[in-house]
């Protein structure tokens, strides 16, 4: 990862995706050379880049790997059959790596330096940047395992033309995850809710509301500890303390979401791809067999809101069917991820122009708490937490409360496997969290749901990690050798 000494202004738009309806992205000068040294411009660039990558570069590939949807074989023109078989494009792989390191971390590190060097010190702005960096580090390590952390960014505000680490070392994943927790603790301690010195207009997530940034940071810390606890059981005590303390994401108003809008240039890139290549119809992203069968086994009322019949040929009166991963054989009746607006064929806004990139949701918080309680890390009612999480998830769709109540009435008492599978179903459109959650919650080698090896898979077992980008391996002599894609990461026992 040879990072050039000159800061690079990251593109504000990829696949035509921008960040909001206003003209705040109409920046004529590089924010890296801003005469006013405004950390907000760098912050905006970083969060735009991160969510754009999540929704279109990594997004469809991650959903295929995690079997959250299917590529549909020959019916879907084979577009996503390759990632289902664990053949990962060097462009997806490299774009994600470069997005995280060469763009986001570098810009956020510079923004932090600017905030902390200003007079008076902009502690809240620095905290916002650190919290977002912690989330990006988590995103990177759950894909690749050992990554540059302590030597991730080697240039700073005071010496922008000097490089300390031209060939950064890769830290073990355990150290990275502990470092993420420490970074979040630093940010939480730095927050001063009485100070107005925060990133506000350029903060598209919470508009400078530091109370909600603090809750988000604590929830990210909670997620990180839950990622670690199987490999490091000592984290159970910290998890219990966090739950007892509270002050984490506590309502849908606290959801951390990057917004997209139904305006040209500002639309969700996932939907925009369909708009550009398929006339705004979904002919690429099919209902996956694992997801459909999991939902059908409990008569989940979200089934008809997640999926719609294949455009120009699907029968809305037929049974929802999922396509097995990796194969070219498809069921006779084809269903795809829903792109229809509310009120059309009973479907809702799963993939729409204004669909936000959800970074952390209230139901995710509840599912994690339910799991932690069920595993004995904290006291409380795991069953009540799970049911509240399911209710919140279903309330995103036009589902009658009577149907929600009937679904809950049919569920058994909460167990760790049931909580894990219900959380996985909720994460259908969040592939990074969905795939990581599935790997994290396996018990004795059995995942929830129990996924099958795709037809034509290039591995002997289910995929567990991303391959390192070839250009990173070639450029950095400290990069580790490539590991088999079915070799588990440290956290994945």
Buried (B, 14 or more C-beta within 10 A) or exposed (E): BEBEEEBBBBEBBBBBBBBBBEEBBEBEEEBBEBEEBBBBBBBBBBBBBBBBBBBBBBBBBBBBBBBBBBBBBEBBBBBBBBBBBBEBEEEBBBBBBBBBBBBBBBBBBBBBBBBBBBEEBBBBBBBBBBBBBBBBBBBBBBBBBBBBBEBBBBBBBEEBEEEEBBBBBBBBBBBBBBBBBEBBBBBBEBBBEEBEBBBBEBBBBBEBBBEBBBBBBBBBBBBBBBBBBBBBEEBBEBBBEBBEEEEBBBEEEBBBBBBBBBEEBBBBBBBBBBBEEBEBBBBBBBBBBBBBEBBBEBEBBBBBBBBBBBBEEBEEEEEBBBBBBBBBEBBEBBBBBBBBBEEEEBBBBBBBBBBBBBBBBBBBBBBBBBBBBBBEBBEBBBBEBBBBBBBBBBEBBEBEEEBBEEBBEEBEEBBBBBBBBBBBBBBBBBBBBBBBBBBBBBEEEEBBBEBBBBBBBBBEEBBBBBBBBEBBBEEBEEBBEEBEBBEBBBBBE
